Protein backbone atom coordinates (compact mmCIF):
# COMPACT_ATOMS: atom_id res chain seq x y z
CA UNK A 1 0.00 0.00 0.00
CA UNK A 2 1.03 3.58 -0.51
CA UNK A 3 2.48 5.21 2.58
CA UNK A 4 -0.38 7.69 2.92
CA UNK A 5 -3.05 8.11 5.60
CA UNK A 6 -6.13 6.03 4.92
CA UNK A 7 -9.08 8.24 3.99
CA UNK A 8 -12.86 7.97 3.96
CA UNK A 9 -15.52 9.90 2.09
CA UNK A 10 -18.84 10.03 3.92
CA UNK A 11 -21.86 10.64 1.69
CA UNK A 12 -24.24 13.00 3.50
CA UNK A 13 -25.62 15.36 0.86
CA UNK A 14 -28.81 13.64 -0.30
CA UNK A 15 -32.27 15.13 0.11
CA UNK A 16 -33.50 12.08 2.07
CA UNK A 17 -36.84 12.48 0.27
CA UNK A 18 -37.90 8.89 0.94
CA UNK A 19 -37.30 9.55 4.64
CA UNK A 20 -40.22 11.99 4.82
CA UNK A 21 -41.53 13.29 7.20
CA UNK A 22 -38.22 13.05 9.11
CA UNK A 23 -36.18 14.82 6.43
CA UNK A 24 -36.01 18.39 7.72
CA UNK A 25 -32.28 17.68 7.89
CA UNK A 26 -30.16 14.85 6.53
CA UNK A 27 -31.47 11.53 7.85
CA UNK A 28 -28.11 10.62 9.41
CA UNK A 29 -28.62 13.51 11.85
CA UNK A 30 -31.40 11.62 13.61
CA UNK A 31 -30.25 10.98 17.16
CA UNK A 32 -30.02 7.69 19.01
CA UNK A 33 -28.59 7.62 22.56
CA UNK A 34 -27.79 11.32 22.42
CA UNK A 35 -25.71 11.30 19.24
CA UNK A 36 -26.52 11.60 15.52
CA UNK A 37 -26.17 8.43 13.46
CA UNK A 38 -23.24 9.91 11.53
CA UNK A 39 -21.35 10.12 14.85
CA UNK A 40 -21.36 6.32 15.08
CA UNK A 41 -20.20 6.05 11.46
CA UNK A 42 -17.25 8.37 12.07
CA UNK A 43 -16.40 6.60 15.32
CA UNK A 44 -16.41 3.26 13.49
CA UNK A 45 -14.11 4.59 10.77
CA UNK A 46 -11.68 5.91 13.37
CA UNK A 47 -11.53 2.50 15.05
CA UNK A 48 -10.90 0.92 11.63
CA UNK A 49 -7.78 3.05 11.27
CA UNK A 50 -9.07 5.88 9.08
CA UNK A 51 -7.10 9.06 9.77
CA UNK A 52 -8.56 11.47 7.23
CA UNK A 53 -12.34 11.83 6.86
CA UNK A 54 -14.13 13.95 4.25
CA UNK A 55 -17.84 14.63 4.77
CA UNK A 56 -19.75 15.52 1.60
CA UNK A 57 -22.72 17.64 2.65
CA UNK A 58 -25.48 19.60 0.95
CA UNK A 59 -25.54 23.38 0.45
CA UNK A 60 -27.24 23.95 3.82
CA UNK A 61 -24.10 22.62 5.54
CA UNK A 62 -26.22 20.99 8.24
CA UNK A 63 -23.64 18.23 8.80
CA UNK A 64 -20.86 20.71 9.54
CA UNK A 65 -23.12 22.67 11.89
CA UNK A 66 -24.08 19.56 13.87
CA UNK A 67 -20.70 17.82 13.99
CA UNK A 68 -18.91 20.81 15.46
CA UNK A 69 -20.66 19.84 18.71
CA UNK A 70 -18.59 16.63 18.91
CA UNK A 71 -14.89 17.58 19.16
CA UNK A 72 -14.07 14.03 20.28
CA UNK A 73 -14.47 12.95 16.64
CA UNK A 74 -11.30 14.80 15.71
CA UNK A 75 -10.60 16.96 12.69
CA UNK A 76 -12.95 16.55 9.72
CA UNK A 77 -12.84 17.97 6.20
CA UNK A 78 -15.96 19.04 4.34
CA UNK A 79 -16.99 19.26 0.70
CA UNK A 80 -20.26 20.70 -0.58
CA UNK A 81 -22.35 18.95 -3.23
CA UNK A 82 -24.40 21.84 -4.62
CA UNK A 83 -27.16 19.71 -6.14
CA UNK A 84 -28.58 16.22 -5.65
CA UNK A 85 -26.88 14.48 -8.58
CA UNK A 86 -26.10 11.10 -7.07
CA UNK A 87 -23.01 9.39 -5.70
CA UNK A 88 -20.94 10.43 -8.68
CA UNK A 89 -21.71 14.08 -7.93
CA UNK A 90 -20.63 13.58 -4.34
CA UNK A 91 -17.34 12.03 -5.43
CA UNK A 92 -16.64 14.88 -7.82
CA UNK A 93 -17.34 17.38 -5.03
CA UNK A 94 -14.68 15.66 -2.89
CA UNK A 95 -12.13 14.82 -5.60
CA UNK A 96 -9.62 17.55 -4.71
CA UNK A 97 -9.44 16.23 -1.14
CA UNK A 98 -8.79 12.59 -2.09
CA UNK A 99 -5.11 11.67 -2.05
CA UNK A 100 -4.72 7.90 -1.77
CA UNK A 101 -6.76 4.84 -0.84
CA UNK A 102 -10.14 5.66 0.65
CA UNK A 103 -13.43 4.20 1.79
CA UNK A 104 -16.77 5.44 0.54
CA UNK A 105 -19.54 5.02 3.10
CA UNK A 106 -23.02 6.39 3.61
CA UNK A 107 -23.42 8.65 6.63
CA UNK A 108 -25.74 6.16 8.35
CA UNK A 109 -23.31 3.19 8.02
CA UNK A 110 -23.16 2.72 11.79
CA UNK A 111 -21.90 -0.87 11.38
CA UNK A 112 -18.92 0.10 9.18
CA UNK A 113 -16.06 -0.65 11.60
CA UNK A 114 -16.06 -4.43 11.25
CA UNK A 115 -16.73 -4.36 7.51
CA UNK A 116 -14.06 -1.76 6.77
CA UNK A 117 -11.50 -3.67 8.84
CA UNK A 118 -12.14 -6.85 6.82
CA UNK A 119 -12.02 -4.97 3.51
CA UNK A 120 -8.71 -3.38 4.43
CA UNK A 121 -7.30 -6.78 5.38
CA UNK A 122 -8.41 -8.13 1.98
CA UNK A 123 -6.64 -5.26 0.25
CA UNK A 124 -3.43 -5.86 2.15
CA UNK A 125 -3.48 -9.61 1.50
CA UNK A 126 -4.07 -9.28 -2.26
CA UNK A 127 -2.48 -5.93 -3.09
CA UNK A 128 -5.72 -4.80 -4.77
CA UNK A 129 -6.57 -1.16 -4.23
CA UNK A 130 -10.27 -1.63 -4.95
CA UNK A 131 -12.27 -3.97 -2.72
CA UNK A 132 -16.05 -4.27 -2.85
CA UNK A 133 -18.25 -6.04 -0.34
CA UNK A 134 -21.64 -7.75 -0.43
CA UNK A 135 -23.49 -10.99 0.02
CA UNK A 136 -25.82 -13.43 -1.68
CA UNK A 137 -29.36 -12.39 -2.51
CA UNK A 138 -32.40 -14.24 -3.81
CA UNK A 139 -33.42 -11.17 -5.83
CA UNK A 140 -30.29 -9.95 -7.65
CA UNK A 141 -32.34 -7.98 -10.19
CA UNK A 142 -33.16 -5.45 -7.47
CA UNK A 143 -29.54 -4.50 -6.74
CA UNK A 144 -26.15 -3.71 -8.16
CA UNK A 145 -24.64 -7.15 -8.84
CA UNK A 146 -20.99 -8.17 -9.24
CA UNK A 147 -19.58 -10.36 -12.02
CA UNK A 148 -16.89 -12.40 -10.31
CA UNK A 149 -14.24 -14.99 -11.09
CA UNK A 150 -13.23 -16.33 -7.71
CA UNK A 151 -12.81 -13.18 -5.65
CA UNK A 152 -11.85 -11.03 -8.67
CA UNK A 153 -14.33 -8.33 -9.68
CA UNK A 154 -14.77 -7.62 -13.39
CA UNK A 155 -18.08 -5.77 -13.59
CA UNK A 156 -20.88 -4.22 -11.53
CA UNK A 157 -24.29 -4.38 -13.20
CA UNK A 158 -26.98 -2.15 -11.74
CA UNK A 159 -30.39 -3.87 -11.50
CA UNK A 160 -29.78 -6.47 -14.24
CA UNK A 161 -32.63 -7.95 -16.23
CA UNK A 162 -34.21 -10.85 -14.38
CA UNK A 163 -32.73 -14.10 -15.64
CA UNK A 164 -29.61 -12.39 -17.00
CA UNK A 165 -27.84 -11.56 -13.72
CA UNK A 166 -24.05 -12.05 -13.78
CA UNK A 167 -24.27 -13.56 -10.26
CA UNK A 168 -26.42 -13.60 -7.17
CA UNK A 169 -23.93 -11.44 -5.23
CA UNK A 170 -25.22 -7.96 -4.52
CA UNK A 171 -22.85 -5.07 -3.86
CA UNK A 172 -23.35 -3.36 -0.51
CA UNK A 173 -22.88 0.36 0.07
CA UNK A 174 -19.32 0.40 1.46
CA UNK A 175 -16.43 0.67 -1.02
CA UNK A 176 -12.63 0.67 -0.74
CA UNK A 177 -11.12 2.56 -3.68
CA UNK A 178 -8.03 4.55 -4.55
CA UNK A 179 -7.64 8.01 -6.02
CA UNK A 180 -7.24 6.67 -9.58
CA UNK A 181 -10.93 5.78 -9.44
CA UNK A 182 -11.71 9.48 -9.93
CA UNK A 183 -10.07 9.35 -13.38
CA UNK A 184 -12.44 6.57 -14.43
CA UNK A 185 -15.41 8.47 -12.99
CA UNK A 186 -14.50 11.55 -15.02
CA UNK A 187 -14.36 9.41 -18.19
CA UNK A 188 -17.90 8.01 -17.75
CA UNK A 189 -19.52 11.24 -16.52
CA UNK A 190 -22.19 12.37 -18.94
CA UNK A 191 -22.05 9.14 -20.96
CA UNK A 192 -24.57 7.27 -18.80
CA UNK A 193 -27.39 8.42 -16.50
CA UNK A 194 -25.96 10.11 -13.41
CA UNK A 195 -27.69 7.54 -11.20
CA UNK A 196 -25.37 4.80 -12.49
CA UNK A 197 -22.18 6.78 -13.17
CA UNK A 198 -20.65 5.60 -9.89
CA UNK A 199 -21.19 1.91 -10.79
CA UNK A 200 -20.06 2.45 -14.38
CA UNK A 201 -16.76 3.83 -13.09
CA UNK A 202 -16.37 0.80 -10.80
CA UNK A 203 -16.67 -1.44 -13.86
CA UNK A 204 -14.24 0.65 -15.89
CA UNK A 205 -11.69 0.53 -13.08
CA UNK A 206 -12.14 -3.22 -12.49
CA UNK A 207 -11.56 -4.03 -16.17
CA UNK A 208 -8.07 -2.51 -16.04
CA UNK A 209 -6.98 -3.02 -12.42
CA UNK A 210 -6.85 -5.89 -9.93
CA UNK A 211 -10.08 -5.54 -7.94
CA UNK A 212 -11.36 -7.92 -5.29
CA UNK A 213 -14.64 -8.82 -3.63
CA UNK A 214 -15.36 -9.72 -0.02
CA UNK A 215 -18.46 -11.90 0.36
CA UNK A 216 -20.00 -11.54 3.80
CA UNK A 217 -21.78 -14.52 5.31
CA UNK A 218 -25.56 -14.76 5.51
CA UNK A 219 -25.57 -13.56 9.12
CA UNK A 220 -24.23 -10.15 8.12
CA UNK A 221 -27.00 -7.56 8.33
CA UNK A 222 -26.07 -4.34 6.63
CA UNK A 223 -27.84 -1.26 7.97
CA UNK A 224 -30.21 0.38 5.52
CA UNK A 225 -31.95 3.71 6.15
CA UNK A 226 -34.14 4.26 3.13
CA UNK A 227 -37.54 4.72 4.80
CA UNK A 228 -38.37 6.19 8.24
CA UNK A 229 -39.26 2.86 9.86
CA UNK A 230 -35.75 1.58 9.09
CA UNK A 231 -34.63 3.75 12.02
CA UNK A 232 -35.94 1.05 14.36
CA UNK A 233 -33.46 -1.48 12.96
CA UNK A 234 -30.58 1.00 13.29
CA UNK A 235 -31.67 1.82 16.84
CA UNK A 236 -31.78 -1.85 17.78
CA UNK A 237 -28.28 -2.41 16.35
CA UNK A 238 -26.90 0.51 18.37
CA UNK A 239 -28.68 -0.51 21.58
CA UNK A 240 -27.40 -4.07 21.27
CA UNK A 241 -23.82 -2.85 20.76
CA UNK A 242 -23.61 0.23 23.01
CA UNK A 243 -26.30 -0.22 25.67
CA UNK A 244 -25.25 -3.41 27.42
CA UNK A 245 -25.64 -2.51 31.09
CA UNK A 246 -27.54 -0.19 33.42
CA UNK A 247 -26.06 3.26 33.89
CA UNK A 248 -27.77 6.02 35.86
CA UNK A 249 -26.23 9.49 36.12
CA UNK A 250 -25.47 10.73 39.61
CA UNK A 251 -27.45 13.89 38.88
CA UNK A 252 -30.59 11.97 37.81
CA UNK A 253 -33.53 12.06 40.22
CA UNK A 254 -35.21 8.67 40.59
CA UNK A 255 -38.29 8.40 42.84
CA UNK A 256 -38.00 5.79 45.58
CA UNK A 257 -40.89 3.72 44.24
CA UNK A 258 -39.90 4.03 40.56
CA UNK A 259 -38.78 0.78 38.92
CA UNK A 260 -35.72 0.63 36.68
CA UNK A 261 -35.04 -2.79 35.15
CA UNK A 262 -32.52 -4.11 32.63
CA UNK A 263 -30.14 -2.22 30.37
CA UNK A 264 -31.23 1.37 30.94
CA UNK A 265 -29.12 4.51 30.49
CA UNK A 266 -30.44 7.58 32.29
CA UNK A 267 -28.71 10.89 31.56
CA UNK A 268 -27.80 14.02 33.46
CA UNK A 269 -30.57 15.77 35.43
CA UNK A 270 -33.25 13.38 34.17
CA UNK A 271 -36.26 12.76 36.43
CA UNK A 272 -38.20 9.52 36.82
CA UNK A 273 -41.27 10.28 38.93
CA UNK A 274 -43.26 8.28 41.45
CA UNK A 275 -44.64 4.96 40.28
CA UNK A 276 -42.93 5.15 36.89
CA UNK A 277 -41.51 1.95 35.33
CA UNK A 278 -38.60 1.85 32.87
CA UNK A 279 -37.79 -1.60 31.46
CA UNK A 280 -34.75 -1.85 29.23
CA UNK A 281 -33.22 -1.73 26.90
CA UNK A 282 -34.07 1.98 27.04
CA UNK A 283 -32.26 5.30 26.77
CA UNK A 284 -33.45 8.28 28.81
CA UNK A 285 -31.50 11.39 27.80
CA UNK A 286 -30.33 14.47 29.67
CA UNK A 287 -33.06 16.63 31.27
CA UNK A 288 -35.83 14.16 30.36
CA UNK A 289 -38.93 13.86 32.55
CA UNK A 290 -40.71 10.51 32.91
CA UNK A 291 -44.03 11.32 34.56
CA UNK A 292 -45.89 9.68 37.43
CA UNK A 293 -47.13 6.12 36.83
CA UNK A 294 -45.80 6.01 33.26
CA UNK A 295 -44.37 2.89 31.62
CA UNK A 296 -41.43 3.15 29.21
CA UNK A 297 -40.27 -0.21 27.89
CA UNK A 298 -38.54 -2.29 25.21
CA UNK A 299 -36.21 -0.32 22.96
CA UNK A 300 -37.40 3.19 23.72
CA UNK A 301 -35.08 6.11 22.95
CA UNK A 302 -36.15 9.31 24.71
CA UNK A 303 -33.81 12.12 23.69
CA UNK A 304 -32.76 15.19 25.68
CA UNK A 305 -35.29 17.64 27.14
CA UNK A 306 -38.25 15.46 26.18
CA UNK A 307 -41.25 14.85 28.43
CA UNK A 308 -43.24 11.65 28.84
CA UNK A 309 -46.28 12.78 30.81
CA UNK A 310 -48.06 10.97 33.62
CA UNK A 311 -50.04 7.82 32.84
CA UNK A 312 -48.31 7.18 29.50
CA UNK A 313 -47.28 3.84 28.02
CA UNK A 314 -44.41 4.09 25.55
CA UNK A 315 -42.89 1.08 23.81
CA UNK A 316 -40.45 0.58 20.92
CA UNK A 317 -40.61 4.32 20.25
CA UNK A 318 -38.11 7.08 19.44
CA UNK A 319 -38.63 10.64 20.69
CA UNK A 320 -36.17 13.15 19.26
CA UNK A 321 -34.97 16.08 21.43
CA UNK A 322 -37.51 18.45 23.00
CA UNK A 323 -40.58 16.33 22.27
CA UNK A 324 -43.49 16.40 24.73
CA UNK A 325 -46.19 13.75 25.07
CA UNK A 326 -48.84 13.43 27.74
CA UNK A 327 -51.05 10.52 28.82
CA UNK A 328 -51.79 7.89 26.20
CA UNK A 329 -50.28 4.98 24.28
CA UNK A 330 -47.30 5.37 21.95
CA UNK A 331 -46.10 2.20 20.23
CA UNK A 332 -43.62 1.63 17.40
CA UNK A 333 -43.61 5.35 16.64
CA UNK A 334 -41.08 8.09 15.84
CA UNK A 335 -41.63 11.72 16.82
CA UNK A 336 -39.24 14.38 15.51
CA UNK A 337 -37.89 17.34 17.49
CA UNK A 338 -40.35 19.90 18.80
CA UNK A 339 -43.46 17.72 18.52
CA UNK A 340 -46.22 18.33 21.08
CA UNK A 341 -48.96 15.77 21.75
CA UNK A 342 -51.93 16.42 24.03
CA UNK A 343 -53.37 14.08 26.64
CA UNK A 344 -55.26 10.90 25.73
CA UNK A 345 -53.42 10.20 22.47
CA UNK A 346 -53.56 6.71 20.98
CA UNK A 347 -51.16 5.51 18.26
CA UNK A 348 -52.62 2.34 16.78
CA UNK A 349 -49.72 0.14 15.68
CA UNK A 350 -51.36 -3.15 14.68
CA UNK A 351 -53.86 -3.83 11.90
CA UNK A 352 -57.18 -5.22 13.05
CA UNK A 353 -56.76 -8.15 10.62
CA UNK A 354 -53.19 -8.71 11.92
CA UNK A 355 -51.78 -8.54 8.40
CA UNK A 356 -48.31 -7.01 7.76
CA UNK A 357 -48.34 -3.22 7.79
CA UNK A 358 -48.05 -1.25 4.54
CA UNK A 359 -47.19 2.44 4.31
CA UNK A 360 -47.68 5.11 1.68
CA UNK A 361 -44.41 6.90 1.00
CA UNK A 362 -43.33 9.68 -1.30
CA UNK A 363 -41.54 8.52 -4.45
CA UNK A 364 -40.52 10.25 -7.66
CA UNK A 365 -42.06 8.94 -10.88
CA UNK A 366 -41.25 10.64 -14.19
CA UNK A 367 -40.09 13.71 -12.30
CA UNK A 368 -43.27 13.95 -10.22
CA UNK A 369 -43.49 13.05 -6.53
CA UNK A 370 -46.31 10.61 -5.88
CA UNK A 371 -47.49 8.42 -3.01
CA UNK A 372 -46.67 4.75 -3.41
CA UNK A 373 -47.67 1.82 -1.20
CA UNK A 374 -44.72 -0.05 0.32
CA UNK A 375 -44.67 -3.24 2.38
CA UNK A 376 -42.80 -2.32 5.55
CA UNK A 377 -42.09 -5.93 6.46
CA UNK A 378 -43.34 -5.13 9.96
CA UNK A 379 -46.25 -6.50 11.96
CA UNK A 380 -46.45 -3.34 14.08
CA UNK A 381 -45.88 0.29 13.08
CA UNK A 382 -47.42 3.34 14.70
CA UNK A 383 -47.21 7.02 13.71
CA UNK A 384 -44.25 8.99 12.34
CA UNK A 385 -44.42 12.75 12.95
CA UNK A 386 -42.25 15.50 11.48
CA UNK A 387 -40.68 18.41 13.32
CA UNK A 388 -42.74 20.95 15.29
CA UNK A 389 -46.14 19.42 14.65
CA UNK A 390 -48.85 19.71 17.31
CA UNK A 391 -51.57 17.19 18.15
CA UNK A 392 -54.51 18.14 20.37
CA UNK A 393 -56.07 16.04 23.12
CA UNK A 394 -57.53 12.61 22.32
CA UNK A 395 -56.00 12.37 18.84
CA UNK A 396 -55.91 8.82 17.44
CA UNK A 397 -53.67 7.71 14.58
CA UNK A 398 -54.11 4.58 12.50
CA UNK A 399 -51.14 2.24 11.88
CA UNK A 400 -48.32 3.46 9.62
CA UNK A 401 -49.60 7.01 9.23
CA UNK A 402 -47.18 9.86 8.58
CA UNK A 403 -47.77 13.44 9.74
CA UNK A 404 -45.56 16.07 8.12
CA UNK A 405 -43.60 18.95 9.57
CA UNK A 406 -45.35 21.97 11.15
CA UNK A 407 -48.80 20.39 11.15
CA UNK A 408 -51.71 21.02 13.53
CA UNK A 409 -54.06 18.14 14.30
CA UNK A 410 -57.15 19.27 16.18
CA UNK A 411 -58.61 17.59 19.29
CA UNK A 412 -60.42 14.25 18.93
CA UNK A 413 -59.23 13.82 15.34
CA UNK A 414 -58.73 10.32 13.94
CA UNK A 415 -55.82 10.41 11.48
CA UNK A 416 -56.76 7.95 8.76
CA UNK A 417 -54.36 9.16 6.04
CA UNK A 418 -50.95 10.77 5.73
CA UNK A 419 -50.88 14.51 6.45
CA UNK A 420 -48.78 16.82 4.27
CA UNK A 421 -46.29 19.34 5.70
CA UNK A 422 -47.90 22.48 7.13
CA UNK A 423 -51.45 21.09 7.14
CA UNK A 424 -54.19 21.79 9.67
CA UNK A 425 -56.71 18.99 10.29
CA UNK A 426 -59.79 19.35 12.51
CA UNK A 427 -62.34 16.78 13.59
CA UNK A 428 -65.25 19.24 13.61
N, C-alpha and C positions, 0 to 999 in steps of 0.2 A: 504494500500500500504506500501511497505517497505520504511523506512526512508532513502532513498538514492536519490541523484540527478537524475532527469530524463535525459536520454541519447537519442541520435539519431545517427544512422549510415547512412551516405550519400553515395550512390553508384555512383562513378565517375571514374570507371576504365575501362569501355568498350571501344572498338575500334571505336564505332560510324560509322561502315562501311556503314550502310544504309543512313547515313547523308552526304555521298559524294556528292559534292566535298568540303564541308565545314568541313571536319574532320581532318584538319591538327593537331588540338588539340581536347580535349574532347568537345563534342557539347555544354555542359553547360557553356563553356567559351565564347560562342558568347555573344556579348554585346548589351544590349538595355538600352537606357538612361544613357550611361556612365558606366554601371556596368555589369559584367557577370551574366548570369542567376542564377548560383549557389549562388551569393550574395543574391538574393531575397529569395531563399530557406532557407539559413541560417538565414536571418532576420526574416522570417516567423516562423521558429522553435524557435528562441529566444523569440518572442512575445507569442508563445504558452507555454512558461515556460520551455523550454529545456535548461539545464545548461551545459551539457557536450556533445560536438559534435565530432564525429569521421568521418573523410573523408577518404574513401577508394579510392585510386588513382592507376593509372598504373605505370609501372616502370620508365616512363619519369618524373614523379613527377610534371607534368604541373599544377595540381591544387594547390599544395603547393607554387609553384613559383608565380602563379597569386594572390592567396589569401593573400599573405604577404603584398600586396599593400593596404589592407583594414583593418587597425587595429581596426576600429570601430566594426568589427564583433566579437571581443574578442578572447580569447584563443581557438585554435582548435587542435585536435589531428589527426594524420595521420597514416594510415596503407597502405601498398603497396600490391597490388594483382599482382603477377609476371606474370601471364598469364590470357588470357581471357577465364575463365572457369565458367562463369555464376554467378548468384546471390549467389549460395552456396559457390563458391570460394571466393567471396567478404566477406561473413560472416565469413568464416574460417580465412581470413586474419586479421579480426578485433576482433576475439574472445577473445584474451587476454586483450582487452581494455573494454570489456562489463562487467558491474558489476551488473546491476539491470534491471529495466524495460526500454525499449528503443523503439524508432521508427525506422523503416527502410523506407527511402525515396530515390527516384531518385534525382540526382543533379539538374534536371530541374523542380522539383515540386514547381514551384513558387507560387502555390495556397495553399500550405500545412497548413498555419496558421489556417484557419477556420476548416479544416478537422481534423487536429491533436487535436485541442481544443475539438471538439465534441467526438472524439475517447477517449480522456483522461477522459472526463466526463462520458462516457459509462463505462469505466473501474472502475471508482470510485463508480458509482451507483451499479454495479453488483458484484464488487470484482474480476472480471475476469482479469487475467494478459495479455491474448491475445485478442485483438480486431482487426477484419478485417473490411474493408469498401468496398462498391461497390454500384451498382445500377442495375436496370432491363435492360435487353438487348433483342432485337428480334433475335439475332444470338448467343446464348450461346455456340455453338460449336466452336466458334472462340476464346474463352477466357478460363481463369481459372474460374471455376464455383463452388459456395459453395453449399453443402448439409446442409440444415437448418431445425431445428425444433423450430419454433418461432424465437427468435434471437440467439439461440444456434447454434454454428458451429460444425459439426461433420466430415466434409471432404471437401477437395478442389480437384476438378478434372480438370486437365489441358486439354483443348480442347476435351471435351467428344464427343463420336460418336453422330452424328445428330439423334435425336429421342430418345436418351438415357441419356439426360442431367438430373442431379439431381435437377436442378432448372433453372430459367432464371435470376439468380442473378450472375453477373460477379464480380470478385474480382479486385478492383483497386490497383494501385501500391504503396499504403502507408499502413504500417503494424505497429501495436503496439504489441510488444512481451516482454518476459522477458528472463533473461540469461539462464534459463533452456532449452529454445528452442535450444541452441547450442548442448546440449546433444542429442536431437532427430535428429538434422542435422548430427551429427557424426555417429549415428547409421545407417542412410540411405545412407550415402556417399559411392559411389561405387556399390550400389545395384540397382540403377536406373540410367538412363542417366543424366549427370550432368545438363542438361537444365531443368529438373523437380525435382532435389533434394530439392530445396528450398520449393516447394509446397508439396512434399512428407513428409517433416519434419513438415510442418504446419498440415497435416492430422494426423501424428503420435502424435503430441502434443495435438491436439483437441480431439482425442479419449480418452485421459487419464486425461485431465484437462478442467476445465470450460473455454470455449472460446466463445466469443460473436461476433455478426455481426451488423454493423451499415449500414442500407440501406439509401443511399442519395436519395433525391427526383429527379424527372426527369429533373429539372432545373439545377442540378449540372453538370458542365462541367469540367471534369478533364482535365488537360493539358498534352497532348501527344507531344513527340518530336522525332518521329521515322524517318521521312523524312524531307529534308530541308525546304519544303514549310510549314511544321507545325510551323516554326518560326513565321510566320505571325499571327497565332492564339495566340501564347504566347505574341508576341509584343502587340497585341490588348488588351489582358487581362491586361498587365502591364500599358499600356497607360490609359486604363479606370480606373485603380485603383490608379495610381501615378501621372498622368498628367491631373489634373482637373482644372487648371487655368493657365493664362499667367504669365510667369516669365522671365524677361530679365535681364541678368547680367549687373551691372553698368559699367563693362569694355567692354561690347559689343559695336560695332560701327554699328549703323543702319542709312542708308542714309535717308535724310528727305523725299524723295518721295517713299521709300520702304513701302510696306503694310504688316503689321503683324496682322492676324486675328485669333481669337479663342484661344484654349488651346495650346500655343506654349512655349516651354522652350528653351531659347537661352543662351549658356554657356559663360564662361570667354573668352574675347578677340576674340569672333566670329565677323565676318563682314558680313553684308547684304547690298549689293551694290545698286546703283541707279536703280530704276524701278523694283526691285525684289519683288515678292509676296510670302509670307509664310502663308498658311492657315491650321490651326490646325485641329485635333491634330497632332503636329509635335515636334520632338526633334532635336535641332541644337546644337551639342556638342562644347566643348572648341576648340578655334583656327580654327573653320570651316569658310570657305569662301563660301558665296552664291553670285554668279556672277550677273552682270548687266542683268536686264530684264529676269531673270530666275523665274520659278514658281515651288514651292515646296509645295505639298498639300497632305492632307488626309493620315494620318498614315505613315508619313515618319520618319525614324530614321537615322540621319546623324551624325556619330560618330566623335570623336575628330580628328583634323588635316586633315579632308577630304575637298575636293574642289568640288563644283558644279559650273561648268563654265558658262559663259554668254550664254544666249539664250537656256537654258535647261528647260525641263519640267520633273519633277520627282514626281511620285505619288505611294503611297502604296509600298514604296521601302526602303530597309535597306542597308546602306553603313557602313561597319565596319571601324575601325580607319585607317587613312592615305590612303584613297581611292580617286582617282582623276577622275572625269568625265568632259567632255567638252560639247559643244552644242549637243542637241539630245533629244530623248524621252526615259525615263526609267520608266517602269510601272511594278508593281508586281514582282520586281526583288530583288535579294540579291547578293551583291558584298563583298567578303571577304577582309581582310586587304591587303594593298599594291597593289590593282588592279589599272591599268591605262587604261583609255578608251579615244581614240582620238575623234576629233570633228565629228559631223554628225552621231553619232550612233543611231540606232533604235532598241529597244527591243520589238518585236511583242509580245503581251500578250493575244491575243484573236484569236481563230480559225476562219477562214473565213466562216465556216459553222455554227459557234456559238455553236457547241457541247461542252460538258464538256472536259476539258483538261486532257490528259493522259501524263504520264512521264515514261521514261525508267530509272530504277534505278538498282544499283548493288545489287544482292542477291547471297547467297551461296546455291548451289544445289549439293548434293553429294560431298561436299568438294571443289567444283569448283565455282568461282565467275562468274556469268553470268548476262546479262542484262534482266530485266523482266519489262513488261509493267504494270503500276499501275494507277488506276483511282485516280486522286488527289482530286476529289470532288469539284474542283474549276472551275469557268467559265473563270477566267483570271489568267494567270501565265506567267511571262516573263522569263528572263535568271537567272541562278544561277552560279556564277563564283568563283572558288577557289583562294586561296592566291597567290599574286604576278604575276598574269597573266596580259598580255598586249594585248590590242585590238587597231589596227590601225584606221585611219580615215575611216568613212563611212561604218563601219561594221554593218551588220544587223543580228539579231538572231531571229529564229522562236520561237513560244511559247513553254515553258517548255523544253528548251535546257540547258544542264549542260556543263560547261567548267571547266576542272580540274585545279589543281594547276600548277603554273609555265608554263603556255601555252603562245604561241605567235600566235595571229590571225592577218594575214596580212590585209592591206587596202582593202576596197571594198569587203571583203569576206561576203558571206551569210552563216551563220552557220545553217545547216539543221539537223545536228545530234549532239549527245553528243561528247565531245572532251576529250580524256584521258589525265591524268596528264602528263605534260612535252612535250606536242605535239606542233608542229608548222604547221599551216594551212595557205596556201596562195591562193588567188583567181586566180593568173596568174602564 
